[in-house]
């Protein structure tokens, strides 16, 4: 077993234990491998170990890596901040964009999806911790953006994404995840067009996935927990 395969197995055990502790079915939580600065050969090792879902933070890395992975069935998400001038690059390879945080970006993605003749899955990124260093709409604005995204013909709103509070206070971290769960529930219950299936929650990373799963995460994004510390 490779080091990558062993790490994936260990993370899957953590996911299963966290789900069971929360009274949930472990199959409800998907593992997304965050592959920032990870070369294609190591990603292929992860696929050989059974991984099927990866997330890229940077458009240039997505464009550079995906051509070397096209022979292996997988799902590729873009999880970083997306600038409008990088949309076309990302759209060539991404199955989903998890970082929609403005109506401008949503409309830009909708036009690009129409042009490529394939609809795009999206998540809305919400800044649930209120930290200025984090991207995302406020929890109070998430419903309004969700209604816009849900109305666009070529976008499919799957759910919401957040980055947990950067804090040693676990209650503060937990609150940032619970807030996303509340946002998603309110949107799904709103009855707005195109929002009824927006129940997926992408939250939790290597250091706090247990807290996120207890709060309702359906997808955790793990990078260093599988691939080790990233090179600068």
Secondary structure, DSSP 8 states (H G I E B T S, - for coil): --HHHHHHHHHHHHHHHHHHHTT--GGG-EEEEE-TT--HHHHHHHHHTT--EEEES-HHHHHHHHTTTTTS--EEEE-S---GGGHHHHHHH-SEEEEE-SHHHHHHHHHHHHHHTS-EEEEEEB--S--TTS-SB-HHHHHHHHHHHHH-TTEEEEEEE------S-HHHHHHHHHHHHHHHHHHHHH--TT-TT--EEE---TTTHHHHHHHT-SEEEESHHHH-S---
